Structure formats: C-alpha cells, structure tokens
C-alpha cells in the first residue's frame, strides 16, 4: 500500500525525460525544487523524494493524486513542436497544487 507523502510546496516540477523517443519510453521525474535551482536534486525533508521517478503516466498520475495535486491530462506533458525541433531530450512542466 502506498503512503501519501506530506508536501509543503504549492507547486511540483515534472521533468519529462526521453521526449524524442516514443511516449511509452518516457519517464517523469518529480521534484519540489525547480530543476535549475541550486538545491534541485538534493536530499531534503520536504515530504517527497528529491527525484521521484515514474516510468509511466499512470504512475505519475497516482503520485500526483497521493501528493494532493490534480493531475493534468497526458497531453500537458507532450513537448511542443518547437521543443522537438530544437532536439530537447527532456522538458519541464509545472504542476500547481489546487487551492
């Protein structure tokens, strides 16, 4: 049985990895800190693993629900044509906590 983590932030950052590959190969990395911040990926006591990795949208959906977030639809995490044209291997999307 999964235990819901206690989050303190009002937003969650989701890094979608391998976006140049088919969607079935994508992975989703959840973090409370913005991926470009100095403390991104550090161990901290904020309630969620600093780099929780989900291997499917369904797993991401579950973790977002357990963490008190409303999961956006799968298309929210799809890279834009511009992001694909540039050749980005990963993209970042912000998921706000409902009020």
BELGIPE-V405825 format. One record per run of one state. SS is the DSSP state (@ for helix, = for strand, . for the rest). FROM is the first residue (numbers start at 1). TO is the last residue. Records with the same first field share a line. If there is no record, write none. Layout:
SS = FROM-TO  FROM-TO
//
This chain:
. = 1-10  18-22  26-26  32-51  55-56  67-73  78-80  87-89  97-99
= = 11-17  27-31  52-54  90-96
@ = 23-25  57-66  74-77  81-86
//
